[in-house]
Every structure is written in C-alpha cells, then in structure tokens.
Amino acid sequence: MNIKEVSKAVQAIRLAGNEDGIISIRGKEVHLSNEVFESVLPEYRNKPIIAKRESEEYPYELAFISDNVIYYSIYTYERMEDKFGGIPNSRKLNGSRESSGFSFK
C-alpha cells in the first residue's frame, strides 16, 4: 500500500464519520454517534452491554457485538434518562451475564 492509498482510505473513513455517524474505528471497535447507535440497535437482537464510565460528561457507554466487531457509543446522564430511562441494573464490560434492565424508548 502506498501513501496515496492510505490517504484515500483515511478520507473515506472521515467522510463516513461526517455522513454516517462513525466517530472512529480502532481495530475491532467502532465508535458511533448516539443517533446512529440508536438507529442500528433494534437490529441487534440482545440487550446491549451498559457500562458506567469514569467521566462526568459521558458517564455511560452502551455497546453490542456483531460479527466480532464491538459497536459502542458514549452517553450523557441526560440522554440515558431520555432515551433509555436510566440504567437500573447495569452490567460491566467484563462478560457478566446479569440483566442490564435495558428498555429502549
């Protein structure tokens, strides 16, 4: 691969981010905007993983795995309350199988 091919790939990713809500791609992790995450979430047949984050601005992360790729989005407290009604029984990203208490509005 030469620099022109790399540059073209980078531009394609940036364009997708601007138009399709893809914020970043790192390995097998795709960071999506809240709007895009919420629009694709109904296609995922299981409850998403809900994790608390050590951040005052974005204290929650929602994620799901599809085709060995992790799709996630970070949320403010207000948006979690508005879109999902909070997180009554959150689970960590450590593989715990307890119910997340998730309900999509």
N, CA, C and O atoms as a GROMACS GRO file, in nm:
protein
  420
    1MET      N    1   0.086  -0.117   0.000
    1MET     CA    2   0.000   0.000   0.000
    1MET      C    3   0.090   0.123   0.000
    1MET      O    4   0.188   0.128   0.074
    2ASN      N    5   0.057   0.221  -0.081
    2ASN     CA    6   0.136   0.344  -0.084
    2ASN      C    7   0.061   0.456  -0.012
    2ASN      O    8  -0.053   0.437   0.031
    3ILE      N    9   0.126   0.571   0.002
    3ILE     CA   10   0.068   0.682   0.078
    3ILE      C   11  -0.062   0.732   0.016
    3ILE      O   12  -0.152   0.774   0.088
    4LYS      N   13  -0.073   0.728  -0.116
    4LYS     CA   14  -0.198   0.773  -0.180
    4LYS      C   15  -0.314   0.681  -0.144
    4LYS      O   16  -0.426   0.728  -0.123
    5GLU      N   17  -0.289   0.550  -0.137
    5GLU     CA   18  -0.394   0.455  -0.099
    5GLU      C   19  -0.434   0.475   0.046
    5GLU      O   20  -0.552   0.469   0.081
    6VAL      N   21  -0.334   0.498   0.132
    6VAL     CA   22  -0.362   0.523   0.274
    6VAL      C   23  -0.444   0.651   0.288
    6VAL      O   24  -0.543   0.654   0.361
    7SER      N   25  -0.403   0.755   0.219
    7SER     CA   26  -0.474   0.883   0.224
    7SER      C   27  -0.619   0.867   0.177
    7SER      O   28  -0.710   0.924   0.236
    8LYS      N   29  -0.639   0.792   0.072
    8LYS     CA   30  -0.773   0.769   0.019
    8LYS      C   31  -0.860   0.695   0.122
    8LYS      O   32  -0.977   0.728   0.139
    9ALA      N   33  -0.802   0.596   0.188
    9ALA     CA   34  -0.875   0.521   0.291
    9ALA      C   35  -0.910   0.611   0.409
    9ALA      O   36  -1.021   0.603   0.462
   10VAL      N   37  -0.816   0.696   0.450
   10VAL     CA   38  -0.841   0.789   0.561
   10VAL      C   39  -0.955   0.884   0.524
   10VAL      O   40  -1.044   0.908   0.605
   11GLN      N   41  -0.953   0.937   0.404
   11GLN     CA   42  -1.059   1.028   0.359
   11GLN      C   43  -1.195   0.957   0.357
   11GLN      O   44  -1.296   1.017   0.392
   12ALA      N   45  -1.198   0.831   0.316
   12ALA     CA   46  -1.323   0.755   0.315
   12ALA      C   47  -1.378   0.738   0.456
   12ALA      O   48  -1.498   0.749   0.478
   13ILE      N   49  -1.289   0.711   0.551
   13ILE     CA   50  -1.331   0.697   0.691
   13ILE      C   51  -1.382   0.830   0.744
   13ILE      O   52  -1.486   0.834   0.811
   14ARG      N   53  -1.313   0.939   0.715
   14ARG     CA   54  -1.358   1.072   0.759
   14ARG      C   55  -1.494   1.106   0.699
   14ARG      O   56  -1.582   1.157   0.769
   15LEU      N   57  -1.512   1.078   0.572
   15LEU     CA   58  -1.639   1.105   0.506
   15LEU      C   59  -1.751   1.023   0.569
   15LEU      O   60  -1.860   1.074   0.592
   16ALA      N   61  -1.723   0.897   0.598
   16ALA     CA   62  -1.823   0.812   0.664
   16ALA      C   63  -1.857   0.867   0.801
   16ALA      O   64  -1.973   0.863   0.843
   17GLY      N   65  -1.757   0.919   0.871
   17GLY     CA   66  -1.782   0.978   1.002
   17GLY      C   67  -1.872   1.099   0.994
   17GLY      O   68  -1.962   1.116   1.075
   18ASN      N   69  -1.848   1.182   0.896
   18ASN     CA   70  -1.928   1.302   0.880
   18ASN      C   71  -2.070   1.271   0.834
   18ASN      O   72  -2.165   1.334   0.879
   19GLU      N   73  -2.084   1.175   0.745
   19GLU     CA   74  -2.215   1.146   0.686
   19GLU      C   75  -2.290   1.033   0.757
   19GLU      O   76  -2.413   1.034   0.762
   20ASP      N   77  -2.218   0.937   0.810
   20ASP     CA   78  -2.282   0.817   0.863
   20ASP      C   79  -2.271   0.800   1.014
   20ASP      O   80  -2.311   0.696   1.066
   21GLY      N   81  -2.217   0.897   1.086
   21GLY     CA   82  -2.211   0.890   1.230
   21GLY      C   83  -2.104   0.799   1.286
   21GLY      O   84  -2.112   0.761   1.403
   22ILE      N   85  -2.005   0.762   1.206
   22ILE     CA   86  -1.893   0.681   1.255
   22ILE      C   87  -1.788   0.778   1.309
   22ILE      O   88  -1.728   0.854   1.233
   23ILE      N   89  -1.767   0.775   1.440
   23ILE     CA   90  -1.673   0.868   1.502
   23ILE      C   91  -1.530   0.819   1.488
   23ILE      O   92  -1.441   0.897   1.454
   24SER      N   93  -1.508   0.690   1.515
   24SER     CA   94  -1.372   0.636   1.499
   24SER      C   95  -1.379   0.485   1.484
   24SER      O   96  -1.477   0.420   1.521
   25ILE      N   97  -1.271   0.431   1.428
   25ILE     CA   98  -1.256   0.287   1.414
   25ILE      C   99  -1.117   0.253   1.466
   25ILE      O  100  -1.017   0.306   1.417
   26ARG      N  101  -1.111   0.164   1.565
   26ARG     CA  102  -0.983   0.119   1.621
   26ARG      C  103  -0.987  -0.032   1.633
   26ARG      O  104  -1.057  -0.087   1.718
   27GLY      N  105  -0.912  -0.098   1.547
   27GLY     CA  106  -0.913  -0.244   1.548
   27GLY      C  107  -1.053  -0.295   1.522
   27GLY      O  108  -1.110  -0.270   1.416
   28LYS      N  109  -1.108  -0.369   1.619
   28LYS     CA  110  -1.242  -0.425   1.604
   28LYS      C  111  -1.345  -0.346   1.684
   28LYS      O  112  -1.450  -0.400   1.721
   29GLU      N  113  -1.317  -0.219   1.712
   29GLU     CA  114  -1.410  -0.134   1.785
   29GLU      C  115  -1.452  -0.017   1.698
   29GLU      O  116  -1.368   0.051   1.640
   30VAL      N  117  -1.583   0.006   1.691
   30VAL     CA  118  -1.637   0.116   1.611
   30VAL      C  119  -1.716   0.207   1.705
   30VAL      O  120  -1.815   0.164   1.765
   31HIS      N  121  -1.673   0.332   1.715
   31HIS     CA  122  -1.740   0.431   1.799
   31HIS      C  123  -1.840   0.505   1.712
   31HIS      O  124  -1.803   0.570   1.614
   32LEU      N  125  -1.968   0.495   1.748
   32LEU     CA  126  -2.076   0.556   1.671
   32LEU      C  127  -2.136   0.675   1.746
   32LEU      O  128  -2.129   0.682   1.868
   33SER      N  129  -2.195   0.768   1.671
   33SER     CA  130  -2.271   0.876   1.734
   33SER      C  131  -2.393   0.813   1.802
   33SER      O  132  -2.434   0.703   1.768
   34ASN      N  133  -2.450   0.885   1.899
   34ASN     CA  134  -2.569   0.834   1.968
   34ASN      C  135  -2.682   0.804   1.870
   34ASN      O  136  -2.749   0.701   1.881
   35GLU      N  137  -2.704   0.894   1.775
   35GLU     CA  138  -2.814   0.878   1.681
   35GLU      C  139  -2.798   0.752   1.596
   35GLU      O  140  -2.894   0.677   1.577
   36VAL      N  141  -2.678   0.728   1.546
   36VAL     CA  142  -2.655   0.609   1.463
   36VAL      C  143  -2.663   0.483   1.548
   36VAL      O  144  -2.722   0.384   1.505
   37PHE      N  145  -2.604   0.486   1.668
   37PHE     CA  146  -2.611   0.370   1.757
   37PHE      C  147  -2.756   0.333   1.784
   37PHE      O  148  -2.794   0.216   1.777
   38GLU      N  149  -2.838   0.433   1.815
   38GLU     CA  150  -2.979   0.408   1.845
   38GLU      C  151  -3.056   0.359   1.723
   38GLU      O  152  -3.152   0.284   1.736
   39SER      N  153  -3.015   0.401   1.604
   39SER     CA  154  -3.086   0.357   1.483
   39SER      C  155  -3.052   0.212   1.446
   39SER      O  156  -3.136   0.142   1.389
   40VAL      N  157  -2.930   0.165   1.476
   40VAL     CA  158  -2.894   0.027   1.443
   40VAL      C  159  -2.923  -0.070   1.558
   40VAL      O  160  -2.926  -0.191   1.537
   41LEU      N  161  -2.943  -0.018   1.677
   41LEU     CA  162  -2.966  -0.104   1.795
   41LEU      C  163  -3.084  -0.199   1.778
   41LEU      O  164  -3.072  -0.314   1.821
   42PRO      N  165  -3.197  -0.159   1.720
   42PRO     CA  166  -3.308  -0.255   1.705
   42PRO      C  167  -3.272  -0.378   1.620
   42PRO      O  168  -3.337  -0.482   1.633
   43GLU      N  169  -3.172  -0.368   1.533
   43GLU     CA  170  -3.129  -0.483   1.453
   43GLU      C  171  -3.057  -0.587   1.538
   43GLU      O  172  -3.054  -0.705   1.504
   44TYR      N  173  -2.999  -0.542   1.650
   44TYR     CA  174  -2.928  -0.630   1.743
   44TYR      C  175  -3.032  -0.696   1.831
   44TYR      O  176  -3.109  -0.625   1.897
   45ARG      N  177  -3.037  -0.825   1.835
   45ARG     CA  178  -3.148  -0.896   1.899
   45ARG      C  179  -3.134  -0.913   2.051
   45ARG      O  180  -3.229  -0.957   2.115
   46ASN      N  181  -3.021  -0.879   2.109
   46ASN     CA  182  -3.000  -0.892   2.253
   46ASN      C  183  -2.990  -0.754   2.316
   46ASN      O  184  -2.975  -0.653   2.247
   47LYS      N  185  -2.999  -0.751   2.448
   47LYS     CA  186  -2.980  -0.625   2.519
   47LYS      C  187  -2.834  -0.582   2.505
   47LYS      O  188  -2.745  -0.666   2.510
   48PRO      N  189  -2.810  -0.453   2.490
   48PRO     CA  190  -2.671  -0.408   2.480
   48PRO      C  191  -2.603  -0.413   2.617
   48PRO      O  192  -2.670  -0.418   2.720
   49ILE      N  193  -2.474  -0.412   2.616
   49ILE     CA  194  -2.396  -0.401   2.738
   49ILE      C  195  -2.399  -0.255   2.779
   49ILE      O  196  -2.374  -0.166   2.697
   50ILE      N  197  -2.429  -0.230   2.905
   50ILE     CA  198  -2.430  -0.093   2.958
   50ILE      C  199  -2.324  -0.085   3.065
   50ILE      O  200  -2.327  -0.161   3.162
   51ALA      N  201  -2.230   0.006   3.049
   51ALA     CA  202  -2.121   0.018   3.145
   51ALA      C  203  -2.112   0.161   3.196
   51ALA      O  204  -2.134   0.257   3.122
   52LYS      N  205  -2.079   0.173   3.324
   52LYS     CA  206  -2.051   0.305   3.380
   52LYS      C  207  -1.907   0.342   3.346
   52LYS      O  208  -1.818   0.256   3.347
   53ARG      N  209  -1.886   0.470   3.317
   53ARG     CA  210  -1.752   0.520   3.283
   53ARG      C  211  -1.710   0.621   3.388
   53ARG      O  212  -1.793   0.682   3.455
   54GLU      N  213  -1.581   0.639   3.403
   54GLU     CA  214  -1.529   0.739   3.495
   54GLU      C  215  -1.516   0.872   3.422
   54GLU      O  216  -1.406   0.919   3.394
   55SER      N  217  -1.631   0.930   3.392
   55SER     CA  218  -1.637   1.058   3.322
   55SER      C  219  -1.758   1.134   3.372
   55SER      O  220  -1.868   1.078   3.382
   56GLU      N  221  -1.740   1.260   3.403
   56GLU     CA  222  -1.854   1.340   3.447
   56GLU      C  223  -1.943   1.378   3.329
   56GLU      O  224  -2.065   1.384   3.344
   57GLU      N  225  -1.883   1.403   3.214
   57GLU     CA  226  -1.960   1.447   3.097
   57GLU      C  227  -2.032   1.331   3.028
   57GLU      O  228  -2.148   1.345   2.989
   58TYR      N  229  -1.964   1.218   3.013
   58TYR     CA  230  -2.021   1.099   2.948
   58TYR      C  231  -2.005   0.978   3.040
   58TYR      O  232  -1.914   0.897   3.020
   59PRO      N  233  -2.093   0.965   3.141
   59PRO     CA  234  -2.074   0.859   3.240
   59PRO      C  235  -2.119   0.719   3.198
   59PRO      O  236  -2.102   0.625   3.275
   60TYR      N  237  -2.176   0.703   3.079
   60TYR     CA  238  -2.224   0.572   3.037
   60TYR      C  239  -2.175   0.535   2.898
   60TYR      O  240  -2.156   0.621   2.811
   61GLU      N  241  -2.154   0.405   2.878
   61GLU     CA  242  -2.120   0.351   2.747
   61GLU      C  243  -2.213   0.234   2.718
   61GLU      O  244  -2.232   0.146   2.802
   62LEU      N  245  -2.271   0.235   2.601
   62LEU     CA  246  -2.353   0.123   2.555
   62LEU      C  247  -2.280   0.056   2.441
   62LEU      O  248  -2.219   0.123   2.357
   63ALA      N  249  -2.286  -0.077   2.436
   63ALA     CA  250  -2.213  -0.150   2.333
   63ALA      C  251  -2.285  -0.279   2.298
   63ALA      O  252  -2.361  -0.333   2.379
   64PHE      N  253  -2.260  -0.327   2.177
   64PHE     CA  254  -2.302  -0.460   2.138
   64PHE      C  255  -2.200  -0.515   2.040
   64PHE      O  256  -2.124  -0.440   1.978
   65ILE      N  257  -2.199  -0.647   2.027
   65ILE     CA  258  -2.103  -0.714   1.938
   65ILE      C  259  -2.179  -0.777   1.824
   65ILE      O  260  -2.278  -0.848   1.844
   66SER      N  261  -2.133  -0.751   1.703
   66SER     CA  262  -2.192  -0.810   1.583
   66SER      C  263  -2.080  -0.849   1.489
   66SER      O  264  -1.995  -0.765   1.455
   67ASP      N  265  -2.078  -0.974   1.446
   67ASP     CA  266  -1.973  -1.023   1.356
   67ASP      C  267  -1.833  -0.995   1.410
   67ASP      O  268  -1.744  -0.953   1.336
   68ASN      N  269  -1.814  -1.019   1.540
   68ASN     CA  270  -1.685  -1.000   1.608
   68ASN      C  271  -1.635  -0.856   1.606
   68ASN      O  272  -1.515  -0.832   1.619
   69VAL      N  273  -1.725  -0.760   1.590
   69VAL     CA  274  -1.691  -0.618   1.596
   69VAL      C  275  -1.773  -0.557   1.708
   69VAL      O  276  -1.893  -0.583   1.719
   70ILE      N  277  -1.709  -0.476   1.793
   70ILE     CA  278  -1.777  -0.408   1.902
   70ILE      C  279  -1.821  -0.271   1.854
   70ILE      O  280  -1.739  -0.190   1.810
   71TYR      N  281  -1.951  -0.246   1.861
   71TYR     CA  282  -2.007  -0.115   1.826
   71TYR      C  283  -2.046  -0.048   1.958
   71TYR      O  284  -2.115  -0.110   2.040
   72TYR      N  285  -2.005   0.076   1.978
   72TYR     CA  286  -2.036   0.141   2.104
   72TYR      C  287  -2.060   0.290   2.085
   72TYR      O  288  -2.024   0.350   1.984
   73SER      N  289  -2.123   0.349   2.187
   73SER     CA  290  -2.147   0.492   2.191
   73SER      C  291  -2.143   0.535   2.337
   73SER      O  292  -2.183   0.459   2.425
   74ILE      N  293  -2.096   0.656   2.361
   74ILE     CA  294  -2.092   0.706   2.499
   74ILE      C  295  -2.205   0.806   2.518
   74ILE      O  296  -2.243   0.879   2.427
   75TYR      N  297  -2.259   0.807   2.641
   75TYR     CA  298  -2.381   0.882   2.669
   75TYR      C  299  -2.368   0.974   2.790
   75TYR      O  300  -2.300   0.944   2.887
   76THR      N  301  -2.436   1.088   2.780
   76THR     CA  302  -2.453   1.176   2.895
   76THR      C  303  -2.561   1.115   2.985
   76THR      O  304  -2.639   1.030   2.941
   77TYR      N  305  -2.564   1.158   3.109
   77TYR     CA  306  -2.667   1.113   3.201
   77TYR      C  307  -2.806   1.148   3.146
   77TYR      O  308  -2.897   1.066   3.149
   78GLU      N  309  -2.819   1.271   3.096
   78GLU     CA  310  -2.948   1.319   3.048
   78GLU      C  311  -2.999   1.237   2.929
   78GLU      O  312  -3.117   1.203   2.923
   79ARG      N  313  -2.911   1.205   2.836
   79ARG     CA  314  -2.954   1.127   2.718
   79ARG      C  315  -2.990   0.984   2.758
   79ARG      O  316  -3.084   0.926   2.703
   80MET      N  317  -2.916   0.927   2.855
   80MET     CA  318  -2.952   0.793   2.904
   80MET      C  319  -3.091   0.794   2.964
   80MET      O  320  -3.171   0.704   2.938
   81GLU      N  321  -3.120   0.896   3.043
   81GLU     CA  322  -3.253   0.907   3.104
   81GLU      C  323  -3.360   0.925   2.997
   81GLU      O  324  -3.465   0.860   3.002
   82ASP      N  325  -3.333   1.012   2.900
   82ASP     CA  326  -3.430   1.044   2.796
   82ASP      C  327  -3.457   0.925   2.704
   82ASP      O  328  -3.572   0.894   2.675
   83LYS      N  329  -3.352   0.859   2.658
   83LYS     CA  330  -3.367   0.752   2.559
   83LYS      C  331  -3.391   0.614   2.618
   83LYS      O  332  -3.462   0.533   2.559
   84PHE      N  333  -3.334   0.588   2.735
   84PHE     CA  334  -3.338   0.452   2.790
   84PHE      C  335  -3.397   0.444   2.930
   84PHE      O  336  -3.407   0.334   2.985
   85GLY      N  337  -3.435   0.556   2.988
   85GLY     CA  338  -3.492   0.554   3.121
   85GLY      C  339  -3.391   0.524   3.230
   85GLY      O  340  -3.428   0.470   3.335
   86GLY      N  341  -3.264   0.557   3.208
   86GLY     CA  342  -3.159   0.529   3.306
   86GLY      C  343  -3.108   0.388   3.294
   86GLY      O  344  -3.134   0.320   3.195
   87ILE      N  345  -3.034   0.343   3.394
   87ILE     CA  346  -2.980   0.207   3.392
   87ILE      C  347  -3.001   0.140   3.528
   87ILE      O  348  -2.911   0.145   3.612
   88PRO      N  349  -3.116   0.079   3.551
   88PRO     CA  350  -3.146   0.021   3.681
   88PRO      C  351  -3.052  -0.089   3.726
   88PRO      O  352  -3.015  -0.093   3.843
   89ASN      N  353  -3.010  -0.179   3.638
   89ASN     CA  354  -2.923  -0.291   3.674
   89ASN      C  355  -2.810  -0.302   3.574
   89ASN      O  356  -2.804  -0.398   3.497
   90SER      N  357  -2.721  -0.205   3.574
   90SER     CA  358  -2.615  -0.205   3.472
   90SER      C  359  -2.519  -0.321   3.495
   90SER      O  360  -2.504  -0.369   3.607
   91ARG      N  361  -2.455  -0.363   3.388
   91ARG     CA  362  -2.353  -0.466   3.399
   91ARG      C  363  -2.224  -0.411   3.341
   91ARG      O  364  -2.225  -0.321   3.257
   92LYS      N  365  -2.115  -0.464   3.385
   92LYS     CA  366  -1.984  -0.419   3.340
   92LYS      C  367  -1.946  -0.485   3.209
   92LYS      O  368  -2.010  -0.582   3.167
   93LEU      N  369  -1.844  -0.434   3.144
   93LEU     CA  370  -1.796  -0.491   3.018
   93LEU      C  371  -1.704  -0.609   3.042
   93LEU      O  372  -1.618  -0.639   2.959
   94ASN      N  373  -1.721  -0.679   3.155
   94ASN     CA  374  -1.634  -0.791   3.188
   94ASN      C  375  -1.697  -0.926   3.158
   94ASN      O  376  -1.646  -1.029   3.202
   95GLY      N  377  -1.807  -0.928   3.083
   95GLY     CA  378  -1.870  -1.054   3.046
   95GLY      C  379  -1.979  -1.099   3.141
   95GLY      O  380  -2.034  -1.208   3.123
   96SER      N  381  -2.013  -1.019   3.242
   96SER     CA  382  -2.120  -1.055   3.334
   96SER      C  383  -2.249  -1.078   3.256
   96SER      O  384  -2.278  -1.005   3.161
   97ARG      N  385  -2.326  -1.178   3.294
   97ARG     CA  386  -2.448  -1.211   3.220
   97ARG      C  387  -2.574  -1.163   3.291
   97ARG      O  388  -2.684  -1.198   3.249
   98GLU      N  389  -2.562  -1.084   3.398
   98GLU     CA  390  -2.682  -1.038   3.466
   98GLU      C  391  -2.758  -0.940   3.377
   98GLU      O  392  -2.700  -0.877   3.289
   99SER      N  393  -2.886  -0.927   3.400
   99SER     CA  394  -2.970  -0.840   3.319
   99SER      C  395  -2.927  -0.695   3.331
   99SER      O  396  -2.890  -0.649   3.439
  100SER      N  397  -2.931  -0.624   3.220
  100SER     CA  398  -2.895  -0.483   3.222
  100SER      C  399  -3.014  -0.396   3.258
  100SER      O  400  -2.997  -0.279   3.290
  101GLY      N  401  -3.135  -0.452   3.256
  101GLY     CA  402  -3.254  -0.373   3.284
  101GLY      C  403  -3.286  -0.277   3.171
  101GLY      O  404  -3.359  -0.180   3.190
  102PHE      N  405  -3.232  -0.302   3.054
  102PHE     CA  406  -3.243  -0.213   2.940
  102PHE      C  407  -3.382  -0.214   2.880
  102PHE      O  408  -3.441  -0.320   2.859
  103SER      N  409  -3.434  -0.096   2.853
  103SER     CA  410  -3.558  -0.084   2.776
  103SER      C  411  -3.543   0.033   2.681
  103SER      O  412  -3.512   0.144   2.723
  104PHE      N  413  -3.563   0.008   2.555
  104PHE     CA  414  -3.543   0.110   2.452
  104PHE      C  415  -3.672   0.187   2.433
  104PHE      O  416  -3.778   0.127   2.413
  105LYS      N  417  -3.666   0.322   2.439
  105LYS     CA  418  -3.784   0.406   2.420
  105LYS      C  419  -3.799   0.444   2.275
  105LYS      O  420  -3.893   0.515   2.240
   0.00000   0.00000   0.00000
